[in-house]
Amino acid sequence: MSIIKPQEYAERRQHLFAAMGKGAIAIVGSAAEILRNGDSHFPFRQQSDFYYLTGFNEPEAIAVFIPGRAQGEYILFSRPRDPAMETWNGRRAGQAGAIKDYGVNEAFSIHEFSERLPQLMAECQRVYYPIGRQAALDELILSAVNAIRRKVRAGYIAPLEFVNIEHTLHEMRLIKSSAEIEVMRKAAAISVEAHQRAMEKCRVGLYEYQIEAEMQYEFQRKGSKSPAYNFIVGGGENACILHYNENNAVLKEGDLLLIDAGCEYENYASDITRTFPINGRFTAEQRAVYEVVLEAQLAVIASVRPGLRWNETHELGVRKITEGLIKIGLLQGDIEELIATRAYDKFYMHLTGHWLGLDVHDAGTYKKAGEWRVLAPGMVFTVEPGIYIAANTQGVDPKWWNIGIRIEDDIVVTENGCEVLTAGLPKTIAEIEALVGK
């Protein structure tokens, strides 16, 4: 049973209708099936904006929304029932199922879309759709507009304004409902258990992909169908590659293992990173760098509250990382000058976090009206400072080489501060050393 109920999808659509106003039409397409090779497809994953408004999880579908339309404001074009195809590829809702189970007012076969769209679009002054995102949909919409233009002498009026629906939808998606947060708690809980399993199963001599397999097993046995993004399981020098995903190297004595992995649950992502010694014991240098990253992460999390501006989280992370790099001797000089000249970039080259939700790098701008966005209850994001010291880093003693450390948790802003959705996963040095290889 889904945590997010049909009523919530209906409320989202009403919110969209209010933003659009009368005289408008919105058109949002589903994701397409993508061929992997031969007759085999990649696992289907629904387009996030489409899913946010419909909860409908089939390909070859287009949702049309017309506020105030007498015959119904929500029209869905989707695949018709087909017993032969369903025998091979699985059940379809069909048009009756769309009305019965998904709150659709009118349902038609996807094959009727191009024929019916001009009639639906007629008399609508504004067209909302994801401009430039789906070339086939762009073409169908422009074709419909031209069909209406050809009938102007018969009294038809073609749309005068085209609006990118993403601006409105992504503002809606930025603030999570209580049900969405509950789904994300579930995703986080599954991912926490998978990371714990990875730490417990880790041994010198295993391969990175074997640790990935342990995590994927935990994801699936707890109800997640897939990771939210490609696994990053990097040992030693591979931990210094930010988006490493080959995951095929042997785990070596004395190295660290960085795992950036999160499951997807009911289409919502989790995103966790932990770094730990493969043999269960930090070296002095690994310990020193780890403590800097952990202190920075804890400081940023402690600062999160409504009213804080987005950039302040990153700026605090940068300051704490720079202070720590000075403390352990990897940077020298005045801290203000080092920050101003971005001297830390050699070791810390990414931002401190990103929005999280239906997408792992979720919808929502980081600035609004030219100003950094102010945090508000219901926003969910990651906090993930790191330090990466690749081999042959100029001016750095080799004893520090191949230390790559990132610590990442998922945070939801609350009325009085924040909740760490992934708080159940150990991250202190003592906790990690007590868990790894046990």
N, C-alpha and C positions, 0 to 999 in steps of 0.2 A: 504494500500500500504506500503510495507516494506521500511524502511529508507535505508537499505543496498541493493544495486542493484546487479543484476547478474554480471555486469562487475567487481565489486570488488571481488567477489568469483573467477572469472577467473584470476584476477591479483594475488590473493593469490596463486592459483595453479601454475602460471608462476614463482612466487618467489620460491615456493617449487621445481619446476623442475630445476631452476638454481642452487639451493643448492645441489640437488641430482646429476646432471650431467647425461651424456649418460651412457648406460649400467646399469641402475638402475630401480628398480620397487618399488613402495610404495603401501601398502595395509592398509586401515583403515576401521574398521567396525563401524556400527551404534550401538546405544544402543539397548537393548532387552526390550520387554515388560515384566513386572514383576507382577506375580500373587499376588494379595492382599489376597484374600480368595475366596473359591468356584470358581465361574466363573468370578470373578471381578478382574480387574487389577488396579494397581496404575496408575495415570495419566502418560502418556508417556512423557518423556523428553529426547531429543536427546543427544547423546554423543558429548561433546563440540568440540573435535578436528575434528570429522567427520563433524559436522555442520559448523565449521569455513571454511572448504575447499569446502563444497558442497551446503550449505543452504537447504539441503534435510531433510525433517522432518518426515520420516517414519522409523519404525523398520524393521528388517530383510533386511538390505542392506549392501553392501560392496563396497567401492570405490577402484579402482585400477588406479594407475598413472604410466605411462611409458614415460618419456621424449624422444622426437624424434621418437616415434612410428608412422610409416607411416599411419596406419589405424585410428589413433587417440590416443591422449595421455591420455584421461580421459574415463575410462570404468566404468560403474555402474551396479552392480548386485542388483536387487530389486524385490519386490513382483510383479507378473504379475497382470493385471486387472482380476477381478473376480466378476461379477455382483452379485452373491449370497452373497459372503462375504461383498461386499461393501454395500449391502442393510442392513446388520446387523451392520457393524462396521465402515462405512464411506468410502469415496473415496480414491482411490489409483492413483498415477501418472501413473503406468505401464511403459513399456519400451518406448512407443512413447512419453508419457508425460515427461519422464526424458530427452529425447533428445530435445524436444520442449521448455521446461520451465527451465531446469537446466544446460544447456550448456554441456551436456554429448555428447561425440563423438560416443560411442557405448554402447548399453544397452542390458542386458540379464536378464533372470529370475534368481533369487537367487538360484534356484534349479540347475542351470548349473554351479555354481561357482567351485565346487570341480573338475568337469570334465575339465573345460576350464583353470583353474589356471596353471597347468604344462606347457601348451603351451604358455601362456602369460609370464611365468617366465623364460622359456628357453632362453638362451643367455644373461640373466641378471646376472651380476657378484655380484651386491649388492641388498639386500632386506631390505627396510625400513618398519618397522611396529612397533606398540606399544608392545614391547616384554614383555610378562608376564601379560599384562593387561586383555586380553580376552582369556580364556583357549581354547574355541572352535576355535577361529581364529588361535591361536598358533598351534593347532593340524592340522588344514586344511593346513596351510603353510608348516609345516614339512612333511606332507603326500605328498604334491606336490613336495617338494624338493627330497624326496625319489623316487617318480615316475620318475623324471628326471634322478636321479643317475642310475636307472635301465636301462637307454637307452644310457649310455655313449659310448658303443661300436657302437652305431648307429650315433655317432657324436654329441650327445647332451652334453651340458656343464651345470652342476648344479651351482647355486650361491655359491660363495666362502666367502661372507661376509654378516653378518646380523647387521643392524644398528637400534638402537632405534630411531624411527622417532620423538619421543617427544622432543628430544633435539632441533631439527631444528624447529618443529612446535611451540614450546613454546617460543622460541626466537622471532618468528614472532608475536605471540599473545601478547607479552609483550608490544609492541608499538602499540597503538590504532590509527586507521585512523580517519579522521574527521567524517566520517559516523558513526563509532563505538562510538565515543564520543557523537555524537548527540543522538544516541539511549540511551546512559547512562544518558544523560541530561534528557531525557524523563522518564526513570526509576526513576531517582532521584526526578523529579518534582512530580510524582505520589506518591512516598513514603513520600515526604515532606507534601503533603496534607493529607495523611493517619495519619501521626504523629500529625499534627495539630488537626485533628478530634479526635484522641485519647485523647489529652489534654483537648479539649473542652468538651468531653463527660464524662470525669473521675469524679467519685463521690465516696465518702466513702460508703461502703456497696455493691458496685458492685463486680463482680468476674473478675479475670484476663481474663478469656476467653471471657467475654463480651467486654472488650476493644480490644482483638484480633479480635473479630467479626466485630467491627466497622472499624478496619483497613483493614480487608479482603474485606469488602464491598466497601471501597474506592478504593482499588487496582482494583477490578474487574469492577467497574463502570467507571473507567478511562482507561480501556483497557489492564490491566495486568491480565494474566490468573492464576498466582500463585505467592506466595512469593518466593524469591530467596533461602530461607533456612527456617528452622523451627522458628516460632515466639518465642521470649524470652520476656515474659511479667511477670516480677517478682516484687511483692510488698513486702516491709519490708525485712524480713530475706532472702526472695527468690532473692532479688537483689544482694546478695552476692554470689550467685551460678552462675558462669560465663556462662554456657550453660544450664541454667534452661529452661525447656519447658513444664512442666506439666500444667502450666497456669490455675490452678483450685482453687486458694485460694481467699478468700474474701479480698477486699481492706480496710485497717483499718485506722482510724483516727491517724494522726501523723506520718504515714509511708511515705516513698518514693516509687515511682513506676519507675522501670527501664524497658524501652522498647527497644529492639534491633530487628529491623524488616526492611526489604526492599523488594520491589517487583522485579520481573523479567519481563523485557519487551523485546520482540524479542530475547529471550534467554540470554540477558545481565542483570547482577545483579546490584542492588543498596544495600547499607548497612549503616543503620543509627541507632545510639543509642541516646536516650535522657532520662534524669532522672528528675523527678519532684515530688513535694509533692502532695499527693493524695487530701489533703484538700485545696491546692492552696497556702499554706504559708510554707516557709522553717523555721525550727527551727534554733536556733543559731548554733548548731553543724552541722546540715545539710548544712547550708549556708557556714560555714567555710570550710568544705570539698569540697563542690561544687566549691567554688572560687578557691581552689587549682587545681582541675582537669581542670577547664575552662582556667585558666592562662597557665597551661602546654599545653593544646591543642592549644590555640591561638599562643603560642610561637613556637610550632613545625610547624604549618601551615605557619607562617610568615617566617620560615627558608627555606621552600621548593623552590628549584630552580634547573635548570640544573647544573650538576657538583657536587652537594652534594652527598655524599655517603649514601647508604641506612641505614647503622648502625648509622649514625649521627642523624637521626630523632629519633630513639629510645633512644640514649644516651642523647639527649636534653630532651626528655620526662621524662626519669628517673631523671635527675638532677632537673628539675622543680618540679616534684612530691616530691622528697626528700627534697628540699628546703621548700616546702609548709608543709610537714609533720613535719619538725623541727619547723616551724613558729607557727603551731597550737598545738604543744606539744606532738604529737604522736611519734616522734623520738627525741632522744637527742644525741648530740655528734658532732664530726667534719664531715662536709658533705663529704669530700673526702674519709674518712674511712668508712662512712656509705654506700657510693656507692660501694667502693671496696669490702666490705663484704656483699653486697646485702641485707642490713638491710631492705630496702624497700619492699623486696619480701613478707613480712608478709601482706602487704596492696596492693601491685601492682605486680601481678605475671604473667602478660602476656606482649607480645610485643606491641609496639605502633601502629602497623598497618600491613597490608598485601595487596598484589596485588588484584585488582578487575577487573572483566571483564565477560567473558562467565561463569566463575565459581566465586562463592563468595570469595573463597580463590583461586585466579586465577593462571594460568600457569606462569612460569618464575622462575628462580632461584634467590636467594638473594645474591649469590656470583658468580663471574665469574673469572675463572683462579686463584682461591684462594683468590681473593680480593673482598671486599664488592662492590656491583654493584653501578655504578654511575648513578644518576637520569638523564633522558633525556626526551625531549618533547614527549608527547603521552603516557607516563606511567601513569597509574591510580591506586591509592591505597587509603586505609583508614588511618585516624589519629584518634586513639581511646584510649587515656590514661584513667585510672580509679583508684579508690581507693575503697577497699572493707573491711569493718570492721565487721566480723561475730560476733555473740554473743559468749561470753566466750573467746574472743581473749585475750591471756595471756598478762598481764601487761597493759591493756587498761581499762580506766574508763568505766563503763557500759553506761554512757551517750552517748558514741560514737557507741555503739553496733547497729548492723543491719542497718548501713548506707552503702549502696552500690551505687556508682556513676560511670557511664561511659558516656562519651560524644564522639560521633563518627560522622565524616563527610567523604565524598568522594572527593578526590582531583585528579586533572589531572595536570601534569607538563606541563607548557607552555614554550615558548621561553625565557621569562623574569622572570618567577616565577611560579605561579600556579593559577588555577581556582578552587574554591570550588563549586562542582556541587550541593551540598546540602545546599548552603548558605541561601536559603529562609526559613529554619526552625529555629525559635527562640531558643536561648540558654542562653541568659543572664538571671540573676535572675529576673530582673524587667519584661522582656518580658514574661517569663514563668508564673510568678505570675499573670500577666494581662490576660493570656490565659486560664489557667487551670480552668475547671469547669464553663466556661463562655458560 
